[in-house]
Amino acid sequence: MPRFETLTLTVDPDGVAVLTVNRPDKLNALNRQVMRELNAALDAVESDAAIRAVVLTGAGPKAFVAGADISELAGLDTSTGEEFSRYGQTVFDRIESSAKVFVAYVNGFALGGGCELALACHLRVAADNAVMGLPEVTLGTIPGYGGTQRLMHVVGKGRALELMLTAVPVKAEAALGMGLVNRVVPAAEGLEAAKAMARQITTRGPLAVAAAIQAVRAGLNDADAGYEAEAEAFGRLCGTADFAEGTAAFLAKRPPSFTGS
């Protein structure tokens, strides 16, 4: 497993990895080094067949990721700003498009880039002390790591615009009510709850999990493309050993044993 200065990456025996942004003294703020190391960590995750799912979180009790490093943002100009945004979009897109499920455990503040990072994950578990929002307009800018698009798809256009234009963050229960997170749990139990969700998904057919992620993604901006991706994937999966095993196990009333083939 690679070593990082701003991240930690561990893997449980059951194939659930925990990827932690580890800058608690800076409330885990994203800077260029974190983003580069996050990209490298994704390489490690994708190349390790033993990893079936990833829980992404932040170190310490105060923050998931409190946002971007403002001292770096302040030095951007028109050219470097666009480059900065495009690189972040590329890294976060790798999370969203991964065939391995990513579960964000949002512990504490998830603001700006931190909220965008959580949105890039497939599922979100929030601690009861979580606070989420996109306050970039208070800095005279907008979310740049895909937040304007992902938030709209998750909570709807009206809610997304309200959160972005007012810059008012929401607490965990409000985030749950608008669909911004999937579950709220006590902070003391949060990481284990997120790992339990990820672990449950690892017992499902891995080819089917990957196909479901891709079919949903295909239909985000084009319903016809989504239906086409669904039908193609359904047909392809019907020819796999996992499908034969899953249906046989159901009929025999036993747990399936999937092999990813």
ROPA-62878 format. One line per field, with one value per residue: x, y negated, z negated of N, C-alpha, C in turn; residue number from 0; residue in three letters. Coordinates in steps of 0.05 Angstrom, whole numbers. Layout:
BEGIN
nu: (X	...);
nv: (Y	...);
nw: (Z	...);
cau: (X	...);
cav: (Y	...);
caw: (Z	...);
cu: (X	...);
cv: (Y	...);
cw: (Z	...);
k: (NUM	...);
r: (ALA	...);
***
This chain:
BEGIN
nu: (17	13	48	29	31	-11	-55	-86	-89	-121	-137	-188	-195	-240	-243	-258	-236	-209	-203	-172	-172	-120	-107	-116	-104	-112	-165	-172	-169	-171	-114	-65	-28	-58	-97	-65	-45	-93	-109	-68	-79	-127	-109	-83	-126	-158	-125	-119	-144	-164	-191	-257	-294	-297	-290	-293	-265	-252	-197	-198	-246	-273	-280	-298	-280	-262	-262	-232	-162	-156	-114	-86	-125	-130	-88	-98	-108	-143	-126	-98	-137	-178	-150	-140	-192	-207	-172	-187	-240	-229	-204	-246	-285	-264	-275	-332	-342	-321	-318	-318	-352	-359	-365	-380	-362	-386	-361	-370	-352	-366	-353	-355	-304	-301	-354	-364	-330	-355	-403	-385	-378	-412	-450	-472	-459	-476	-449	-482	-466	-453	-442	-460	-447	-443	-406	-382	-397	-391	-338	-334	-335	-351	-371	-321	-306	-342	-388	-432	-460	-466	-493	-543	-564	-570	-602	-639	-656	-677	-666	-611	-594	-611	-578	-528	-531	-548	-509	-516	-503	-524	-548	-541	-592	-625	-598	-607	-662	-668	-645	-591	-555	-552	-560	-563	-524	-504	-445	-406	-413	-406	-364	-361	-413	-413	-375	-401	-444	-415	-391	-435	-449	-406	-419	-453	-465	-406	-399	-450	-459	-422	-443	-493	-478	-455	-498	-534	-503	-498	-549	-556	-556	-582	-636	-650	-600	-589	-628	-613	-561	-576	-606	-567	-529	-559	-570	-517	-500	-533	-507	-466	-424	-434	-488	-513	-498	-523	-578	-585	-571	-612	-657	-644	-646	-600	-541	-509	-447	-406	-361	-344	-344);
nv: (24	-44	-101	-162	-234	-267	-236	-175	-105	-47	24	68	138	156	131	77	13	-43	-108	-165	-234	-268	-318	-343	-388	-429	-425	-387	-411	-418	-419	-429	-387	-348	-337	-315	-270	-244	-230	-194	-156	-136	-110	-67	-42	-26	10	52	113	135	96	79	40	-29	-71	-138	-189	-241	-260	-264	-295	-340	-354	-330	-347	-412	-447	-480	-499	-563	-599	-580	-586	-641	-658	-647	-660	-678	-639	-599	-587	-562	-516	-494	-481	-444	-402	-385	-369	-325	-289	-281	-261	-211	-184	-184	-154	-105	-34	-10	-17	-79	-104	-160	-181	-230	-268	-318	-383	-393	-429	-471	-450	-403	-387	-379	-335	-296	-293	-270	-217	-154	-142	-171	-176	-209	-237	-256	-306	-331	-383	-413	-446	-494	-546	-581	-628	-668	-680	-702	-668	-605	-536	-491	-439	-405	-411	-445	-415	-362	-370	-389	-344	-310	-336	-365	-421	-469	-466	-460	-509	-543	-528	-540	-595	-624	-608	-585	-537	-469	-428	-359	-330	-362	-357	-303	-303	-330	-295	-298	-268	-198	-173	-186	-182	-169	-205	-175	-125	-128	-118	-62	-50	-69	-35	13	7	5	55	89	80	104	157	165	179	164	148	133	90	53	45	22	-27	-51	-52	-87	-133	-141	-158	-209	-259	-246	-212	-173	-151	-129	-88	-56	-41	-12	32	56	71	104	147	164	180	223	263	279	315	300	284	333	360	327	331	386	393	364	395	442	427	408	371	330	341	301	289	249	258);
nw: (0	18	-11	-40	-51	-64	-67	-90	-77	-87	-88	-102	-121	-95	-48	-47	-40	-76	-64	-83	-90	-116	-149	-200	-231	-196	-187	-149	-99	-28	12	64	58	30	68	110	84	72	123	135	96	115	160	134	109	152	177	143	133	87	61	52	40	17	-38	-48	-85	-135	-178	-249	-296	-278	-224	-159	-106	-106	-65	-8	-7	-25	-21	23	63	66	96	149	219	280	318	288	252	281	297	247	230	270	261	210	222	255	219	181	215	226	179	178	224	214	212	164	105	71	8	-27	-91	-127	-172	-215	-189	-121	-73	-15	26	-3	-9	44	54	22	51	98	84	84	45	-17	-85	-142	-202	-262	-275	-229	-180	-121	-59	-5	-1	36	63	26	29	77	120	152	139	161	171	195	166	178	215	194	145	162	188	144	104	132	176	153	97	100	123	82	39	61	76	31	-4	-54	-101	-115	-169	-193	-196	-164	-116	-107	-100	-51	-17	-10	-39	-53	-101	-171	-229	-298	-318	-344	-325	-272	-232	-232	-217	-164	-142	-149	-114	-65	-68	-64	-11	14	13	53	124	158	212	225	189	208	259	247	225	270	306	281	282	337	350	328	355	400	414	451	464	415	410	452	436	391	412	445	406	373	408	418	367	358	383	350	302	250	252	263	216	177	188	183	130	104	118	93	42	13	-8	42	78	104	159	191	245);
cau: (0	30	48	22	35	-36	-77	-80	-105	-120	-156	-197	-194	-264	-242	-267	-214	-215	-186	-176	-157	-107	-96	-136	-97	-123	-192	-171	-174	-158	-94	-55	-16	-80	-110	-47	-44	-118	-108	-51	-93	-147	-94	-78	-152	-167	-107	-119	-168	-174	-209	-283	-309	-280	-302	-276	-271	-231	-185	-206	-274	-285	-285	-294	-262	-275	-263	-206	-143	-162	-89	-80	-145	-126	-67	-106	-118	-162	-115	-92	-163	-191	-134	-145	-219	-208	-158	-205	-262	-219	-200	-271	-299	-254	-290	-360	-344	-308	-335	-318	-370	-347	-384	-369	-370	-384	-358	-364	-355	-361	-360	-340	-292	-308	-381	-362	-318	-376	-422	-373	-381	-438	-468	-462	-468	-468	-451	-503	-454	-444	-452	-453	-455	-425	-406	-363	-404	-381	-311	-335	-331	-371	-358	-305	-299	-365	-410	-456	-474	-474	-513	-568	-575	-575	-624	-657	-647	-685	-651	-583	-590	-614	-553	-505	-534	-549	-485	-523	-499	-546	-540	-544	-619	-635	-585	-621	-689	-667	-632	-562	-542	-569	-565	-550	-518	-488	-417	-390	-417	-408	-346	-369	-438	-406	-361	-422	-458	-397	-387	-459	-448	-386	-431	-470	-450	-390	-404	-476	-455	-408	-462	-514	-465	-450	-523	-544	-486	-504	-575	-558	-563	-594	-651	-648	-575	-591	-643	-596	-540	-588	-612	-542	-516	-576	-564	-489	-499	-547	-488	-443	-425	-447	-517	-520	-496	-542	-605	-585	-571	-639	-676	-636	-648	-574	-527	-493	-418	-399	-332	-337	-340);
cav: (0	-68	-119	-190	-254	-280	-216	-148	-85	-21	43	89	164	161	116	50	-6	-68	-129	-187	-259	-270	-344	-352	-415	-447	-416	-370	-427	-408	-435	-415	-362	-329	-329	-297	-245	-231	-218	-170	-136	-124	-90	-44	-29	-14	32	73	130	142	74	80	15	-49	-91	-162	-206	-260	-254	-281	-297	-366	-359	-313	-365	-438	-463	-483	-516	-590	-612	-573	-597	-670	-663	-639	-680	-666	-615	-579	-580	-541	-492	-484	-470	-420	-380	-375	-355	-300	-271	-274	-244	-184	-172	-180	-134	-81	-10	-3	-36	-98	-114	-182	-185	-259	-273	-347	-402	-386	-454	-477	-426	-380	-379	-368	-309	-278	-289	-252	-190	-142	-143	-188	-172	-233	-238	-275	-333	-340	-409	-412	-469	-505	-575	-594	-656	-688	-686	-714	-648	-584	-510	-485	-410	-390	-414	-457	-394	-339	-377	-391	-317	-297	-348	-380	-447	-490	-463	-465	-538	-556	-523	-554	-624	-635	-599	-577	-508	-454	-407	-332	-322	-376	-344	-278	-310	-338	-275	-304	-245	-174	-163	-201	-164	-182	-207	-154	-100	-136	-104	-34	-49	-72	-11	34	3	13	84	102	79	123	184	166	185	140	138	119	65	35	38	4	-53	-62	-58	-112	-155	-145	-171	-234	-281	-236	-189	-152	-138	-113	-64	-40	-29	8	56	69	83	127	170	174	193	249	283	282	336	288	285	361	366	312	343	413	391	356	418	462	414	406	346	333	339	287	289	227	268);
caw: (0	19	-35	-33	-72	-72	-67	-99	-63	-99	-77	-120	-108	-79	-22	-50	-45	-88	-53	-101	-87	-143	-156	-220	-241	-176	-183	-125	-75	-3	26	88	50	24	93	124	69	76	150	133	80	133	176	117	104	177	185	122	135	60	51	65	33	4	-55	-46	-108	-144	-204	-271	-301	-271	-195	-136	-92	-111	-41	5	-21	-14	-14	51	81	68	115	176	239	299	330	267	239	298	295	219	231	288	248	189	235	264	196	169	234	222	157	187	246	205	210	136	92	52	-13	-43	-118	-131	-201	-219	-167	-93	-60	9	39	-19	-1	72	51	13	73	118	75	92	22	-38	-112	-157	-231	-271	-278	-202	-169	-93	-43	16	-7	53	71	6	37	104	141	151	137	185	173	203	147	190	230	178	125	176	192	119	89	150	184	134	72	106	125	56	23	73	78	4	-18	-81	-104	-128	-188	-183	-192	-141	-93	-102	-90	-23	-1	-6	-50	-53	-128	-193	-251	-319	-310	-357	-310	-244	-214	-231	-201	-136	-135	-148	-88	-44	-70	-53	18	24	14	77	148	164	239	224	175	227	281	237	223	297	319	269	292	365	354	314	373	425	405	471	461	391	416	470	420	374	428	453	383	364	426	414	341	360	393	332	282	226	255	259	187	162	191	172	100	96	120	73	15	0	-1	67	76	129	165	209	273);
cu: (18	27	44	28	9	-60	-67	-99	-100	-141	-162	-195	-218	-265	-252	-243	-225	-194	-192	-159	-146	-92	-113	-130	-107	-152	-194	-176	-158	-138	-84	-42	-37	-92	-91	-46	-70	-119	-91	-64	-114	-134	-90	-104	-160	-150	-106	-145	-180	-193	-235	-300	-291	-298	-283	-284	-249	-222	-195	-236	-288	-293	-280	-273	-275	-276	-236	-188	-145	-136	-80	-100	-140	-105	-74	-113	-135	-151	-111	-117	-177	-176	-139	-172	-219	-193	-175	-228	-253	-216	-227	-288	-289	-269	-318	-362	-331	-327	-336	-333	-354	-369	-370	-380	-365	-384	-351	-369	-348	-371	-343	-330	-297	-335	-380	-349	-338	-396	-411	-375	-409	-458	-455	-475	-458	-469	-471	-492	-445	-457	-442	-462	-434	-425	-389	-370	-396	-352	-310	-330	-354	-357	-344	-298	-323	-390	-435	-473	-484	-495	-541	-581	-583	-600	-644	-647	-653	-668	-621	-577	-592	-588	-530	-507	-536	-524	-491	-520	-522	-534	-549	-573	-632	-624	-599	-648	-689	-653	-602	-545	-562	-577	-551	-547	-503	-459	-400	-392	-413	-390	-354	-395	-432	-392	-381	-437	-440	-393	-411	-459	-428	-397	-448	-452	-433	-394	-431	-474	-443	-427	-483	-503	-463	-477	-536	-529	-493	-530	-577	-567	-578	-609	-650	-622	-575	-606	-627	-574	-551	-594	-587	-529	-532	-571	-537	-487	-513	-529	-465	-447	-438	-477	-527	-519	-517	-570	-606	-586	-599	-658	-670	-638	-622	-561	-510	-464	-409	-369	-324	-332	-367);
cv: (-25	-85	-147	-208	-266	-261	-191	-129	-58	-3	64	116	170	145	88	32	-30	-88	-155	-211	-267	-296	-356	-380	-436	-440	-401	-385	-415	-428	-418	-388	-341	-319	-310	-270	-230	-217	-193	-148	-122	-104	-64	-28	-13	11	55	89	137	121	75	55	-3	-67	-115	-181	-226	-253	-274	-284	-322	-368	-334	-326	-393	-455	-463	-501	-544	-604	-605	-586	-627	-677	-656	-663	-665	-639	-593	-570	-558	-515	-478	-469	-444	-397	-368	-359	-327	-280	-262	-256	-215	-170	-165	-157	-108	-58	0	-25	-53	-108	-136	-180	-214	-264	-303	-363	-389	-409	-457	-451	-401	-369	-367	-340	-289	-272	-271	-223	-180	-144	-160	-182	-196	-228	-259	-303	-344	-367	-410	-437	-477	-535	-592	-622	-676	-695	-698	-694	-627	-557	-503	-456	-393	-394	-426	-436	-372	-346	-379	-364	-304	-309	-364	-409	-468	-489	-469	-494	-552	-552	-539	-584	-637	-630	-591	-547	-495	-433	-380	-324	-336	-365	-318	-283	-317	-318	-279	-281	-222	-166	-182	-182	-179	-183	-185	-128	-104	-120	-75	-31	-51	-47	12	32	13	44	99	102	99	151	187	173	161	130	123	92	44	26	19	-24	-66	-69	-83	-136	-162	-161	-198	-257	-272	-210	-167	-136	-120	-87	-45	-26	-7	34	71	84	107	151	182	190	220	271	289	305	325	289	314	369	352	324	370	412	383	380	440	452	415	380	351	330	327	287	266	236	276);
cw: (0	-6	-25	-57	-82	-72	-81	-84	-76	-87	-97	-106	-91	-54	-23	-57	-59	-79	-68	-93	-114	-147	-178	-231	-222	-169	-156	-99	-51	7	50	80	44	50	109	110	71	103	149	117	97	151	160	113	129	185	166	123	108	50	67	61	17	-13	-55	-68	-114	-172	-225	-274	-289	-241	-178	-119	-94	-86	-27	-12	-9	-7	14	70	86	89	144	193	259	310	310	253	255	296	268	219	247	275	226	200	244	242	185	189	233	200	166	207	238	204	181	121	72	34	-28	-71	-126	-161	-205	-194	-140	-76	-35	22	23	-13	27	71	42	36	95	110	82	70	0	-65	-128	-187	-239	-276	-251	-195	-140	-78	-22	14	12	61	51	12	65	126	138	146	163	189	180	186	159	205	211	157	138	180	166	105	106	154	163	109	77	108	99	39	34	72	50	-12	-47	-83	-118	-147	-178	-178	-168	-115	-86	-90	-61	-5	4	-18	-51	-81	-148	-217	-273	-311	-321	-341	-280	-225	-210	-215	-171	-126	-132	-122	-65	-44	-59	-23	29	25	39	102	157	193	240	210	194	249	272	235	250	311	308	280	321	369	340	331	398	417	425	469	436	396	433	454	401	389	436	429	373	382	421	388	341	371	375	313	256	228	251	230	171	164	180	141	90	96	100	45	-1	7	25	60	103	133	183	237	285);
k: (0	1	2	3	4	5	6	7	8	9	10	11	12	13	14	15	16	17	18	19	20	21	22	23	24	25	26	27	28	29	30	31	32	33	34	35	36	37	38	39	40	41	42	43	44	45	46	47	48	49	50	51	52	53	54	55	56	57	58	59	60	61	62	63	64	65	66	67	68	69	70	71	72	73	74	75	76	77	78	79	80	81	82	83	84	85	86	87	88	89	90	91	92	93	94	95	96	97	98	99	100	101	102	103	104	105	106	107	108	109	110	111	112	113	114	115	116	117	118	119	120	121	122	123	124	125	126	127	128	129	130	131	132	133	134	135	136	137	138	139	140	141	142	143	144	145	146	147	148	149	150	151	152	153	154	155	156	157	158	159	160	161	162	163	164	165	166	167	168	169	170	171	172	173	174	175	176	177	178	179	180	181	182	183	184	185	186	187	188	189	190	191	192	193	194	195	196	197	198	199	200	201	202	203	204	205	206	207	208	209	210	211	212	213	214	215	216	217	218	219	220	221	222	223	224	225	226	227	228	229	230	231	232	233	234	235	236	237	238	239	240	241	242	243	244	245	246	247	248	249	250	251	252	253	254	255	256	257	258	259	260);
r: (MET	PRO	ARG	PHE	GLU	THR	LEU	THR	LEU	THR	VAL	ASP	PRO	ASP	GLY	VAL	ALA	VAL	LEU	THR	VAL	ASN	ARG	PRO	ASP	LYS	LEU	ASN	ALA	LEU	ASN	ARG	GLN	VAL	MET	ARG	GLU	LEU	ASN	ALA	ALA	LEU	ASP	ALA	VAL	GLU	SER	ASP	ALA	ALA	ILE	ARG	ALA	VAL	VAL	LEU	THR	GLY	ALA	GLY	PRO	LYS	ALA	PHE	VAL	ALA	GLY	ALA	ASP	ILE	SER	GLU	LEU	ALA	GLY	LEU	ASP	THR	SER	THR	GLY	GLU	GLU	PHE	SER	ARG	TYR	GLY	GLN	THR	VAL	PHE	ASP	ARG	ILE	GLU	SER	SER	ALA	LYS	VAL	PHE	VAL	ALA	TYR	VAL	ASN	GLY	PHE	ALA	LEU	GLY	GLY	GLY	CYS	GLU	LEU	ALA	LEU	ALA	CYS	HIS	LEU	ARG	VAL	ALA	ALA	ASP	ASN	ALA	VAL	MET	GLY	LEU	PRO	GLU	VAL	THR	LEU	GLY	THR	ILE	PRO	GLY	TYR	GLY	GLY	THR	GLN	ARG	LEU	MET	HIS	VAL	VAL	GLY	LYS	GLY	ARG	ALA	LEU	GLU	LEU	MET	LEU	THR	ALA	VAL	PRO	VAL	LYS	ALA	GLU	ALA	ALA	LEU	GLY	MET	GLY	LEU	VAL	ASN	ARG	VAL	VAL	PRO	ALA	ALA	GLU	GLY	LEU	GLU	ALA	ALA	LYS	ALA	MET	ALA	ARG	GLN	ILE	THR	THR	ARG	GLY	PRO	LEU	ALA	VAL	ALA	ALA	ALA	ILE	GLN	ALA	VAL	ARG	ALA	GLY	LEU	ASN	ASP	ALA	ASP	ALA	GLY	TYR	GLU	ALA	GLU	ALA	GLU	ALA	PHE	GLY	ARG	LEU	CYS	GLY	THR	ALA	ASP	PHE	ALA	GLU	GLY	THR	ALA	ALA	PHE	LEU	ALA	LYS	ARG	PRO	PRO	SER	PHE	THR	GLY	SER);
***
